[in-house]
Structures are given as C-alpha cells and as structure tokens.
Amino acid sequence: MGKIITIDPITRIEGHLKIDIEVSGGKITNAWSSGTMYRGIEQILVGRDPREAWLFTQRFCGVCTTVHAIASVRAVENALDLEIPVNAQLIRNLIMASHGIFDHIVHFYHLSALDWVDVVSATKAKAKDAANFAQLISPTWHRNTTAEMQATKDRVIAVVKSGQLGIFNNGYWGHKAMELPPHINLMAVAHYLQALEYQRKINEVTGLLGGKTPHIQNLAVGGVANAIDLDEQTSLNMTTLLKVKSYFDEIKDFVNNVYLTDVCAVGTAYVGETAYGKGVANYLAVPEFPIDGKGTDFSKGILGGTVIKGKVKGITSYQDKYFEDNVSESIARSYYDGDWNRHPYQESTDPKVSDYDRNGKYSWCKAPRFQGKPMQVGPLANILSSFMLGDKRVAKYATIALGKINAFGKALGISTAAKLDVNGLVGALQSSLGRHAARAVRAAVMTDMALDHWALLVDNISKGDKEIFNKPVFPKGEQQGFGYHEAPRGTLSHWIVIKDGKIKNFQAVVPSTWNAGPRDEKDQKGPYEASLIGNKIRDEKRPLEALRVIHSFDPCLACAVHAFDPEGNELGTANTSI
C-alpha cells in the first residue's frame, strides 16, 4: 500500500470536501471522496404545499440557487402534467442562461485558474510581452494593452510586498507543475481581474428578471411572476428587455475574446496534461432551454443525453421515461441507515452517523447511478453528448476552439497541439483540462442562444401575447414527478411524490453528488475518485495535481449532502492550514 495523503478541506469550492489519495511511485493509485457536511431540507419539505418547494430548495446552496428553483417547479409541473406559457419558458431560459454563464466565468478565473497560473511569477513579466501575446491570441479585445498589463503587474507587486496576499496566500507558487512563462501568467492575472467585472454584469440579468440574486423570487409552479406590460414602469417592459440584451451583448464579447481564448491558450501550453483526469467515461447530460411550454422543443437550445461505452442516446423532453426510469442512488458507503440502492421516488434520507472508514462508510454524499453505472456529469458530458447528437452550436464553438488551439500551438512551437483534429479534440476533452475547455465552449453556446431566446420573447410579446402563468390544480390521491435542469455543474434532478396536495417525499439528485459520490455496493468508484487514479504527484507535500483534477469538476458540496444536526453539535473539524 502506498502513502495516504489527505487534502481536507478542498478550498476554492462551495461546501466541504475531503479527498484521500494513495500515492505510490509518484502516481495516485487509489482515491476516496468524502462529503463532510450534513443537512436536511428534504425532511423539512414533507407535508408542505408543493408550490413552496422551490423557495426552500434554493437554500440548498448559496451559489446554485436558481438551478434548484427551476428543478423544483419543473418537478411539480411534471407531476401535474402542467404546461406553462411560452413567455414563461423564455424568461426562465434567460435567467438560467445568465446564471450558467456567470457560474462558468467565476469557476475558471476565480476558483480554478490559480491551479495553472502562477501569480507570483507574473511579477517577473514585462508588460509589453504580456500585451503582445494577448493581442496575438485575441486581437479584438480592447483591454489587451500594455497599460492594462502594467497596471495589473503593479497591483500584484504591491500585494506581494504588503505580505497580505489574501486569496493568493496559500497558492502553490513556484510548483514544478506550473509551466506558464511569466508574460502569460501576467495576461491571465489581468483577465482574472477583468472577469470580476464581467461576471457581475451578467449576474445583473438574473437580478433584473428574477427579482434578486441569489435566491430569485419570480418563479411559480405554472410559470413566472414577471407581469408583462411594455407601457408600465414596474412591469417587464422594453427598457428592461433592452438592458438585458445589452448585458448579453457585452458578455458575448468577453466570453468569445477572453474566456474561450484564455482556456485554449492555457490548454495549449499544458497540452501534455490532457493525458490525465479522464476517470469515468460514461456521461450524462439533459437537454436545456426549450422554446415551447411543454419542454419538448430544444431546436434552439442545447441537446443532451447519455454516452455509455461510446454510444450516445438522446434525452428528448421534460417527460422522458428513459431518464426517469434509470436513475437510482446507493447508500452502501454513505452515512445513512441501510445499504440500499433505490429509485429517488422510493428513497429516504435517514442519517446514521459512523466513523470515517475507507473500507466502509465514508461520505455524506449518496452514490447516484444510471442503469447501475456511475456517470460523469457537467459541461464535458453536456458538450460531448450534444456534439455526438449533432448540436450545431456546439459543433461551431468546438471547431472555433480547435482552430484557436492549433494556432496557439503553432505560435508557441508546440507541435502536438498544432496537429490536433476533431477526433483528437474529443479525446483531449476527456481530461481535467478538457473540462475547462468544455465549460468555455458551453458558455459561448449559451451567449448565442440567450440572444436568440431574447429575440423570440420580444417577438412573442410584440404579437400581443402577455401570458405568464397557468394555474396548477392538485387532485386527490398520489402523483409523482421529476424535474431536471442542466446546471453549470451538470445534470440536476428533483423528484417529488405528492399525496392529497401535500409533499409526501422529496429528493434532490444533484451534479456534485453524481461526481463526488463514494463507491457503491458493487465497489464502483465515483467520478472524482476514478479521475484521480494515475495522476502524477510531483511533490507529496503540495499535491497540486490532485487539486487540478477535483477543481476541474467545479465542486459544490453544499447541495450534495443531505442533513443537518438540529442540536448544532460539532460533527467534525478541518485542517485549514492545508
């Protein structure tokens, strides 16, 4: 047995995650992923009015709020077979697109770029060299100037000299795995700071249409609460709609000319790292952004489906039985009472605390499975399945990314990248770096799509349609339904059983549970665990390579675990010096 290295907590994520890795011969030979939080909103929902669920489920997390709101209302609408007005669907789409773009930008620049970019090295760069390189890879971005790069360098130097590094304090600066030259590091830091401005701008859309953010206020089972009146200042009018469009226009420029370009540049410089982080090669994604009230027309949205053993099968509607029938969760290695594997409609969430045991139970996450198989979810799953299903927008931006990578490879003298073709790109995407590339491609796709949906909404309103809500009716007896959403971190689904108009059971199967979940009753590893196997570890005291893998999934553990201690007792401690 090799040496066990514990990383606890994993930082720059939402929630609490512990990773144990076994290292032998400079490589990871085994891994365990443990969600260390404990909460219980599912139990709180039992007995409540189903129309209230979305207000509670948003509180699963302080980041992934809108995604739980939409999945909850869709679950109730599915149980009632309730169609919503087209205006409501399009307004929802704009909110979800803005949230997704915001989340993708924040993830790359502010949560994971520091795994690849050496901030301290940027102080050694020449501002002119950084500007020249930035202009070479993105000649149309107006902020790639020598003055901007020099201002960034001056700010970083001032921070380093102060000794108060803040978020930069515990980075692995100077690590052997950091390969970018100083001028590219400086460019990346400049764009890191610019990204703070642009993620705020796109988040304005969520606030304008959702009432506020986080925790939007405009949803309702049956539609939305955005009254439409082009002549009324307090309603959704053209002034607000034009403001929404202006934000999407601005963010499109940033995503195409900075975000996508930076990811391709970093990926080219680290092209050798595409050999690491693949893990589970079965993928699950769901289609998103329909343009009809029933959730069946994704012709102007993003496609989704499963990729199992290299073969793709589409998921085609919000009522798709292929998805509904094949999801289950195992608690064989989780801190819950029992060792069952059940469909969400039949699940319970009964905590049973035990000691951390790598050979037994070791996580508050359950282990989701599709047809009994672990599945990787997230932008990589979404882009791969969509590409294989013939999604034209995905193909367009994947081709653009391929062109950028080949051009950068030639400019940097990296022959491997300069010869990459479409088949090679699909293979390279299945890696830690590939998850970043897929996320950037998805952000670009969503900016185009959001502008199309904005035009559809304006056109529909101009025809005199102002409908936003269809009243739900709760019959006697029992109904069950599911609602899914392709969230920034992957496939999210909520499952509800309603009896006589009240919630009988409610379960959330969330993206970070799919990816962060532990082994199941068959000892099948979850995606985090599988993706760590085989990765190099150059410095056992600073396991940067392991963090790169985990951060590439964009972990969000707050909604991946299932209960809280009502007595407020301490359930564990974390070594925050790591």
C-alpha positions as CSV (number, residue, x, y, z in Angstrom):
1,M,0.0,0.0,0.0
2,G,1.3,3.5,-0.8
3,K,1.3,6.6,1.3
4,I,-2.1,8.2,2.1
5,I,-2.3,11.9,1.6
6,T,-5.3,13.8,3.0
7,I,-6.5,17.1,1.5
8,D,-9.1,18.5,3.9
9,P,-10.7,20.8,3.2
10,I,-10.6,21.2,-0.6
11,T,-10.6,25.0,-0.9
12,R,-12.0,27.3,-3.6
13,I,-15.2,25.4,-3.7
14,E,-18.7,25.7,-2.1
15,G,-19.2,23.4,0.8
16,H,-16.8,20.9,2.5
17,L,-15.0,18.1,0.7
18,K,-12.2,15.8,1.9
19,I,-10.1,13.8,-0.6
20,D,-7.8,10.9,0.4
21,I,-5.3,9.8,-2.2
22,E,-2.9,6.8,-2.1
23,V,0.4,7.7,-3.7
24,S,3.0,5.2,-4.9
25,G,5.9,5.7,-7.2
26,G,4.9,9.3,-7.8
27,K,1.4,8.5,-9.0
28,I,-2.1,8.3,-7.4
29,T,-3.1,4.6,-7.1
30,N,-6.3,5.0,-5.2
31,A,-8.7,7.7,-4.0
32,W,-11.7,8.3,-1.7
33,S,-14.0,11.3,-2.0
34,S,-15.9,12.3,1.2
35,G,-18.6,14.9,1.5
36,T,-18.2,16.1,5.1
37,M,-21.4,18.3,5.5
38,Y,-24.7,17.3,6.8
39,R,-28.1,18.9,6.1
40,G,-31.9,18.1,5.7
41,I,-34.2,20.2,3.6
42,E,-35.8,17.1,2.1
43,Q,-37.3,16.3,5.5
44,I,-38.4,19.9,6.1
45,L,-40.4,19.7,2.8
46,V,-42.5,16.7,3.8
47,G,-46.1,17.8,4.5
48,R,-45.8,21.2,2.8
49,D,-47.6,22.6,-0.2
50,P,-45.7,21.6,-3.4
51,R,-45.8,25.2,-4.6
52,E,-43.5,26.2,-1.8
53,A,-40.7,23.6,-2.5
54,W,-38.7,25.9,-4.9
55,L,-38.4,28.6,-2.2
56,F,-36.8,26.0,0.2
57,T,-34.7,24.1,-2.2
58,Q,-32.9,27.3,-3.3
59,R,-31.4,27.3,0.2
60,F,-29.6,24.0,-0.5
61,C,-26.7,26.3,-1.5
62,G,-25.7,30.0,-1.7
63,V,-24.3,29.6,-5.2
64,C,-26.6,27.1,-7.0
65,T,-29.8,28.8,-6.1
66,T,-31.7,29.4,-9.4
67,V,-30.9,25.8,-10.5
68,H,-32.8,24.3,-7.6
69,A,-35.7,26.7,-8.0
70,I,-36.2,25.7,-11.6
71,A,-35.8,21.9,-11.0
72,S,-38.3,22.1,-8.2
73,V,-41.1,23.9,-10.1
74,R,-40.5,21.5,-13.1
75,A,-40.9,18.5,-10.8
76,V,-44.3,19.7,-9.6
77,E,-45.3,20.7,-13.1
78,N,-44.3,17.2,-14.3
79,A,-46.3,15.5,-11.6
80,L,-49.4,17.6,-12.6
81,D,-48.7,17.3,-16.3
82,L,-48.9,21.1,-16.4
83,E,-47.8,23.1,-19.4
84,I,-46.5,26.7,-18.9
85,P,-46.9,29.7,-21.3
86,V,-44.2,30.3,-23.9
87,N,-43.3,33.6,-22.3
88,A,-42.7,32.0,-19.0
89,Q,-40.4,29.4,-20.6
90,L,-38.3,32.0,-22.4
91,I,-38.0,34.2,-19.3
92,R,-36.9,31.2,-17.4
93,N,-34.4,30.4,-20.1
94,L,-32.8,33.8,-20.0
95,I,-32.4,33.6,-16.2
96,M,-30.8,30.1,-16.4
97,A,-28.5,31.2,-19.2
98,S,-27.3,34.2,-17.3
99,H,-26.7,32.2,-14.2
100,G,-24.9,29.5,-16.2
101,I,-22.6,32.0,-17.9
102,F,-21.9,33.8,-14.7
103,D,-21.0,30.5,-13.0
104,H,-18.7,29.3,-15.7
105,I,-16.7,32.5,-15.7
106,V,-16.4,32.5,-12.0
107,H,-15.3,28.9,-12.0
108,F,-12.5,29.2,-14.5
109,Y,-11.0,32.5,-13.3
110,H,-11.7,32.7,-9.6
111,L,-11.9,29.1,-8.5
112,S,-9.5,27.1,-10.6
113,A,-7.2,29.2,-12.8
114,L,-4.8,29.6,-9.9
115,D,-4.1,25.8,-10.3
116,W,-2.5,26.6,-13.6
117,V,-1.4,30.3,-13.3
118,D,1.5,31.3,-11.1
119,V,0.5,34.7,-9.8
120,V,3.9,35.4,-8.2
121,S,5.6,34.6,-11.5
122,A,3.6,37.4,-13.1
123,T,5.7,40.0,-11.2
124,K,8.7,39.0,-13.3
125,A,6.9,39.6,-16.6
126,K,7.4,42.5,-19.0
127,A,4.0,44.3,-19.5
128,K,4.7,44.7,-23.2
129,D,5.4,41.0,-23.7
130,A,2.1,40.2,-21.9
131,A,0.2,42.7,-24.1
132,N,1.8,41.4,-27.3
133,F,0.9,37.8,-26.5
134,A,-2.6,38.8,-25.5
135,Q,-3.1,40.8,-28.7
136,L,-1.7,37.9,-30.7
137,I,-4.3,35.4,-29.4
138,S,-7.2,37.9,-29.1
139,P,-6.5,41.0,-31.4
140,T,-10.1,42.4,-31.0
141,W,-10.2,42.5,-27.2
142,H,-9.9,46.2,-26.4
143,R,-8.3,45.7,-22.9
144,N,-5.2,43.8,-24.1
145,T,-3.0,46.9,-23.8
146,T,0.5,47.4,-22.3
147,A,-1.0,49.9,-19.9
148,E,-3.6,47.4,-18.6
149,M,-0.9,44.7,-18.2
150,Q,1.4,47.2,-16.4
151,A,-1.4,48.2,-14.1
152,T,-2.0,44.6,-13.2
153,K,1.7,43.9,-12.6
154,D,1.9,47.0,-10.3
155,R,-1.1,45.7,-8.3
156,V,0.3,42.2,-7.9
157,I,3.7,43.6,-6.8
158,A,2.0,45.8,-4.3
159,V,0.1,42.9,-2.9
160,V,3.2,40.7,-2.7
161,K,5.2,43.4,-1.0
162,S,2.4,44.0,1.6
163,G,2.7,40.4,2.8
164,Q,-1.1,40.3,2.9
165,L,-1.8,38.0,0.0
166,G,-5.4,37.3,0.8
167,I,-6.8,34.8,-1.7
168,F,-3.3,34.4,-3.2
169,N,-1.8,33.4,0.2
170,N,-1.7,29.6,0.0
171,G,-1.2,29.1,-3.7
172,Y,1.4,26.6,-4.8
173,W,3.6,29.3,-6.4
174,G,6.8,28.0,-7.9
175,H,5.5,24.4,-8.0
176,K,7.2,22.2,-10.6
177,A,3.9,21.6,-12.3
178,M,3.4,25.4,-13.0
179,E,4.6,25.7,-16.6
180,L,3.4,29.1,-18.0
181,P,6.0,31.7,-18.7
182,P,5.8,35.0,-16.7
183,H,4.2,37.0,-19.5
184,I,1.3,34.5,-20.0
185,N,0.8,34.4,-16.2
186,L,0.6,38.2,-16.2
187,M,-2.0,38.2,-19.0
188,A,-4.1,35.6,-17.1
189,V,-4.0,37.7,-13.9
190,A,-5.1,40.7,-15.8
191,H,-8.1,38.8,-17.3
192,Y,-8.8,37.4,-13.8
193,L,-9.4,40.9,-12.6
194,Q,-11.4,41.8,-15.7
195,A,-13.6,38.7,-15.1
196,L,-14.7,40.2,-11.8
197,E,-16.4,43.0,-13.7
198,Y,-18.0,40.8,-16.4
199,Q,-19.3,38.1,-14.0
200,R,-21.1,41.0,-12.1
201,K,-22.6,42.3,-15.4
202,I,-24.1,39.0,-16.5
203,N,-25.4,38.4,-13.0
204,E,-27.4,41.6,-13.4
205,V,-29.7,39.7,-15.8
206,T,-30.6,37.2,-13.1
207,G,-31.4,40.1,-10.8
208,L,-33.4,42.0,-13.3
209,L,-35.6,39.1,-14.4
210,G,-35.5,37.1,-11.1
211,G,-36.2,39.9,-8.7
212,K,-32.9,39.4,-6.9
213,T,-29.9,37.2,-6.8
214,P,-29.0,34.9,-5.2
215,H,-32.4,33.2,-4.4
216,I,-34.6,34.5,-7.2
217,Q,-38.2,35.5,-6.4
218,N,-40.1,35.3,-9.8
219,L,-40.8,31.6,-10.2
220,A,-44.2,29.9,-9.7
221,V,-45.5,26.4,-10.4
222,G,-47.2,27.1,-13.7
223,G,-44.9,29.9,-15.0
224,V,-43.4,33.1,-13.7
225,A,-44.4,36.2,-11.8
226,N,-43.0,38.7,-14.3
227,A,-46.0,40.8,-15.3
228,I,-45.6,42.0,-18.9
229,D,-46.7,45.5,-19.8
230,L,-44.5,47.5,-22.2
231,D,-46.0,50.7,-21.0
232,E,-45.8,50.1,-17.3
233,Q,-42.6,51.0,-15.5
234,T,-43.0,48.4,-12.7
235,S,-43.6,45.5,-15.2
236,L,-41.4,43.8,-17.7
237,N,-41.1,46.4,-20.4
238,M,-38.8,47.2,-23.3
239,T,-36.5,49.3,-21.1
240,T,-35.7,46.3,-19.0
241,L,-35.6,43.9,-22.0
242,L,-33.1,46.2,-23.8
243,K,-31.0,46.3,-20.7
244,V,-31.0,42.5,-20.6
245,K,-29.9,42.4,-24.2
246,S,-27.1,44.9,-23.6
247,Y,-25.6,42.7,-20.9
248,F,-25.7,39.6,-23.1
249,D,-24.0,41.5,-25.9
250,E,-21.2,42.6,-23.5
251,I,-20.7,39.2,-22.1
252,K,-20.6,37.6,-25.6
253,D,-17.6,39.8,-26.4
254,F,-15.9,38.8,-23.1
255,V,-16.7,35.1,-23.5
256,N,-15.5,34.8,-27.1
257,N,-12.5,37.1,-27.0
258,V,-11.2,36.5,-23.4
259,Y,-12.7,33.4,-21.6
260,L,-12.7,30.9,-24.5
261,T,-9.4,32.3,-25.8
262,D,-7.7,32.0,-22.4
263,V,-8.8,28.5,-21.8
264,C,-7.5,27.5,-25.2
265,A,-4.2,29.2,-24.6
266,V,-3.7,27.6,-21.2
267,G,-4.8,24.3,-22.6
268,T,-2.3,24.5,-25.4
269,A,0.6,25.4,-23.1
270,Y,-0.3,22.4,-20.9
271,V,-1.3,20.1,-23.7
272,G,0.6,17.2,-22.0
273,E,-1.9,17.3,-19.1
274,T,-4.7,16.1,-21.3
275,A,-3.5,12.6,-20.6
276,Y,-4.8,13.0,-17.0
277,G,-8.1,13.2,-15.2
278,K,-10.4,11.2,-17.5
279,G,-11.9,8.8,-15.0
280,V,-15.4,7.6,-15.6
281,A,-16.1,7.6,-19.3
282,N,-19.8,7.2,-19.2
283,Y,-21.6,10.6,-19.4
284,L,-25.0,12.0,-18.6
285,A,-26.5,15.4,-19.6
286,V,-30.0,16.6,-20.2
287,P,-31.3,19.0,-22.8
288,E,-32.0,22.5,-21.8
289,F,-33.6,25.8,-22.9
290,P,-36.8,24.6,-24.7
291,I,-38.8,27.1,-26.6
292,D,-42.2,25.5,-26.0
293,G,-44.3,25.4,-22.8
294,K,-44.2,21.6,-22.5
295,G,-40.4,21.2,-22.7
296,T,-40.2,19.2,-25.9
297,D,-38.7,21.6,-28.4
298,F,-34.9,22.0,-28.0
299,S,-34.3,23.1,-31.6
300,K,-32.9,26.4,-30.3
301,G,-31.5,25.1,-27.1
302,I,-28.7,22.7,-26.1
303,L,-29.1,18.9,-26.6
304,G,-28.3,16.2,-24.0
305,G,-28.3,12.5,-23.5
306,T,-26.2,9.6,-22.2
307,V,-22.9,8.4,-23.6
308,I,-22.3,4.8,-22.4
309,K,-19.5,2.8,-23.8
310,G,-19.0,5.4,-26.5
311,K,-22.6,5.2,-27.8
312,V,-24.9,8.2,-27.5
313,K,-28.7,8.1,-26.7
314,G,-30.6,11.4,-26.6
315,I,-32.9,12.6,-23.8
316,T,-35.6,14.4,-25.6
317,S,-38.2,16.0,-23.3
318,Y,-39.0,17.0,-19.8
319,Q,-41.2,13.9,-19.6
320,D,-38.6,11.4,-21.0
321,K,-39.0,8.0,-19.4
322,Y,-35.5,6.9,-20.3
323,F,-34.2,9.4,-17.8
324,E,-37.0,8.9,-15.3
325,D,-36.7,5.2,-15.1
326,N,-33.0,4.7,-14.9
327,V,-31.8,7.0,-12.0
328,S,-31.0,5.5,-8.6
329,E,-28.9,6.2,-5.6
330,S,-26.8,3.9,-3.4
331,I,-26.1,4.5,0.3
332,A,-23.8,1.4,0.7
333,R,-20.8,3.7,1.5
334,S,-22.7,6.7,2.8
335,Y,-23.7,7.8,6.4
336,Y,-27.3,6.8,6.1
337,D,-29.4,4.0,7.6
338,G,-29.2,0.9,5.4
339,D,-27.2,-0.2,2.4
340,W,-29.9,0.0,-0.3
341,N,-29.8,1.2,-3.9
342,R,-33.2,2.9,-4.7
343,H,-35.0,5.0,-7.3
344,P,-35.5,8.6,-5.9
345,Y,-39.2,8.2,-5.6
346,Q,-38.6,5.3,-3.1
347,E,-35.6,6.9,-1.3
348,S,-35.4,8.1,2.3
349,T,-32.8,10.3,3.9
350,D,-32.3,8.8,7.4
351,P,-28.8,9.8,8.7
352,K,-26.8,7.2,10.7
353,V,-23.5,8.6,11.9
354,S,-20.5,6.4,11.9
355,D,-16.7,6.7,11.9
356,Y,-14.9,7.6,8.7
357,D,-13.9,4.2,7.2
358,R,-12.4,3.9,3.7
359,N,-13.4,0.2,3.7
360,G,-16.9,1.0,4.9
361,K,-19.0,4.3,5.1
362,Y,-17.1,7.5,4.5
363,S,-19.2,10.2,3.0
364,W,-22.5,12.2,3.5
365,C,-22.9,12.1,-0.3
366,K,-25.0,9.3,-1.8
367,A,-23.8,7.5,-4.9
368,P,-26.1,8.2,-7.9
369,R,-26.2,5.6,-10.7
370,F,-27.8,5.5,-14.2
371,Q,-28.7,1.9,-15.2
372,G,-26.5,0.9,-12.3
373,K,-23.5,2.7,-13.7
374,P,-21.5,5.7,-12.3
375,M,-21.9,8.6,-14.7
376,Q,-19.8,11.8,-15.1
377,V,-21.9,14.9,-15.4
378,G,-21.0,18.5,-16.1
379,P,-20.1,20.7,-19.1
380,L,-17.9,17.9,-20.5
381,A,-20.8,15.5,-20.5
382,N,-23.1,18.1,-22.0
383,I,-20.7,19.1,-24.8
384,L,-19.7,15.5,-25.7
385,S,-23.3,14.2,-25.8
386,S,-24.5,17.3,-27.7
387,F,-21.7,17.1,-30.2
388,M,-22.5,13.4,-30.8
389,L,-26.2,14.3,-31.2
390,G,-25.4,16.8,-33.9
391,D,-25.9,20.1,-31.9
392,K,-24.8,22.7,-34.5
393,R,-23.9,25.4,-32.0
394,V,-21.7,23.1,-30.0
395,A,-20.0,21.9,-33.2
396,K,-19.5,25.6,-34.2
397,Y,-17.7,26.6,-31.0
398,A,-15.8,23.3,-30.7
399,T,-14.4,24.0,-34.2
400,I,-13.5,27.6,-33.1
401,A,-11.8,26.2,-30.0
402,L,-9.9,23.7,-32.2
403,G,-8.7,26.4,-34.5
404,K,-7.5,28.5,-31.6
405,I,-5.6,25.6,-30.1
406,N,-3.9,24.8,-33.3
407,A,-3.0,28.5,-33.9
408,F,-1.6,28.8,-30.4
409,G,0.3,25.6,-30.7
410,K,2.0,26.9,-33.8
411,A,2.8,30.2,-32.2
412,L,4.2,28.5,-29.1
413,G,6.1,25.9,-31.0
414,I,4.0,23.0,-29.5
415,S,3.7,20.5,-32.4
416,T,1.2,18.2,-30.6
417,A,-1.4,20.9,-30.2
418,A,-0.8,22.3,-33.7
419,K,-1.8,19.0,-35.2
420,L,-5.0,18.4,-33.2
421,D,-8.0,17.3,-35.2
422,V,-11.7,16.9,-34.3
423,N,-11.2,13.3,-33.1
424,G,-8.2,14.4,-31.2
425,L,-10.1,17.2,-29.6
426,V,-12.9,14.8,-28.4
427,G,-10.2,12.7,-26.8
428,A,-8.4,15.6,-25.3
429,L,-11.6,16.9,-23.8
430,Q,-11.9,13.8,-21.6
431,S,-9.4,15.2,-19.1
432,S,-9.0,17.8,-16.3
433,L,-8.1,20.5,-18.8
434,G,-10.8,19.3,-21.2
435,R,-13.5,20.0,-18.6
436,H,-12.4,23.6,-18.6
437,A,-12.5,23.7,-22.4
438,A,-16.0,22.2,-22.5
439,R,-17.2,24.7,-19.9
440,A,-15.9,27.6,-22.0
441,V,-17.5,26.2,-25.2
442,R,-20.8,25.8,-23.3
443,A,-20.6,29.5,-22.1
444,A,-20.1,30.6,-25.7
445,V,-23.0,28.5,-26.9
446,M,-25.3,29.9,-24.2
447,T,-24.4,33.5,-25.1
448,D,-25.6,32.9,-28.7
449,M,-28.6,31.0,-27.5
450,A,-29.7,33.6,-25.0
451,L,-29.7,36.4,-27.6
452,D,-31.9,34.2,-29.8
453,H,-34.3,33.5,-27.0
454,W,-34.4,37.2,-26.1
455,A,-35.5,37.9,-29.7
456,L,-38.1,35.1,-29.5
457,L,-39.5,36.6,-26.3
458,V,-39.7,40.1,-27.8
459,D,-41.3,38.8,-30.9
460,N,-43.9,36.9,-29.0
461,I,-44.7,39.8,-26.8
462,S,-45.0,42.1,-29.9
463,K,-47.7,39.8,-31.2
464,G,-49.8,40.6,-28.1
465,D,-49.1,37.5,-26.0
466,K,-48.6,38.6,-22.4
467,E,-49.4,35.2,-20.7
468,I,-47.0,34.2,-18.0
469,F,-48.9,31.7,-15.8
470,N,-51.2,28.7,-15.9
471,K,-52.8,27.8,-12.6
472,P,-51.9,24.4,-11.1
473,V,-54.7,22.1,-9.8
474,F,-53.8,19.4,-7.3
475,P,-56.1,16.4,-7.5
476,K,-56.8,13.9,-4.7
477,G,-54.7,10.9,-4.5
478,E,-51.0,10.4,-5.2
479,Q,-48.9,11.9,-8.1
480,Q,-45.2,11.7,-8.7
481,G,-42.9,13.7,-10.9
482,F,-39.4,14.8,-11.7
483,G,-37.8,18.0,-12.9
484,Y,-34.4,18.2,-14.4
485,H,-32.0,21.0,-15.4
486,E,-28.6,21.0,-17.0
487,A,-27.0,23.2,-14.3
488,P,-23.5,24.7,-14.6
489,R,-22.0,21.7,-12.7
490,G,-24.1,19.1,-14.7
491,T,-27.4,17.2,-14.5
492,L,-29.6,18.2,-11.6
493,S,-32.9,16.5,-10.9
494,H,-35.6,16.9,-8.3
495,W,-38.1,14.1,-7.5
496,I,-41.4,14.6,-5.8
497,V,-44.3,12.4,-4.5
498,I,-47.5,14.4,-3.8
499,K,-50.4,13.0,-1.8
500,D,-53.7,14.9,-1.5
501,G,-52.0,18.2,-2.4
502,K,-49.1,17.8,0.1
503,I,-45.5,16.7,-0.3
504,K,-45.1,13.0,0.7
505,N,-41.5,12.6,-0.4
506,F,-38.9,14.9,-2.0
507,Q,-35.4,14.0,-3.2
508,A,-32.7,16.0,-5.0
509,V,-30.1,14.2,-7.1
510,V,-27.5,16.9,-7.7
511,P,-24.5,17.3,-10.0
512,S,-21.8,17.2,-7.3
513,T,-23.4,14.0,-5.9
514,W,-23.1,12.3,-9.3
515,N,-19.4,13.3,-9.4
516,A,-18.3,13.4,-5.8
517,G,-20.3,10.4,-4.6
518,P,-18.4,7.5,-3.0
519,R,-18.2,3.8,-4.1
520,D,-21.5,1.9,-4.3
521,E,-22.5,-1.6,-3.2
522,K,-20.5,-3.0,-6.2
523,D,-17.4,-1.0,-5.2
524,Q,-17.6,1.1,-8.3
525,K,-15.7,4.3,-7.8
526,G,-17.4,7.7,-8.2
527,P,-16.1,10.1,-10.9
528,Y,-13.9,12.2,-8.6
529,E,-12.3,9.0,-7.3
530,A,-11.8,7.4,-10.7
531,S,-10.4,10.6,-12.3
532,L,-7.6,10.9,-9.7
533,I,-6.2,7.4,-10.5
534,G,-2.9,7.6,-12.5
535,N,-2.3,11.3,-12.0
536,K,1.3,12.3,-11.2
537,I,2.2,13.8,-7.9
538,R,5.5,15.7,-8.1
539,D,5.5,17.0,-4.5
540,E,3.7,14.9,-1.9
541,K,3.6,18.0,0.5
542,R,1.9,20.1,-2.2
543,P,-0.4,17.8,-4.2
544,L,-1.3,20.4,-6.8
545,E,-2.1,17.8,-9.5
546,A,-4.9,16.3,-7.3
547,L,-6.4,19.7,-6.8
548,R,-6.4,20.4,-10.5
549,V,-8.4,17.3,-11.1
550,I,-11.0,18.0,-8.4
551,H,-11.3,21.7,-9.2
552,S,-11.9,20.8,-12.9
553,F,-15.3,19.4,-11.9
554,D,-16.3,22.7,-10.1
555,P,-17.3,21.0,-6.8
556,C,-20.3,22.4,-5.0
557,L,-20.8,20.2,-2.0
558,A,-23.5,22.2,-0.2
559,C,-26.3,20.5,-2.1
560,A,-24.6,17.2,-2.5
561,V,-25.2,16.1,1.1
562,H,-28.4,15.5,2.9
563,A,-29.0,16.5,6.6
564,F,-28.1,18.8,9.4
565,D,-27.7,18.3,13.2
566,P,-30.7,20.2,14.7
567,E,-28.8,20.4,18.1
568,G,-26.0,22.3,16.5
569,N,-23.4,19.8,17.6
570,E,-19.9,19.8,16.1
571,L,-19.7,17.0,13.6
572,G,-16.0,17.3,12.7
573,T,-13.0,19.5,12.2
574,A,-10.9,20.5,9.2
575,N,-7.2,21.2,8.9
576,T,-7.4,24.7,7.3
577,S,-3.6,25.0,7.1
578,I,-3.5,22.7,4.0
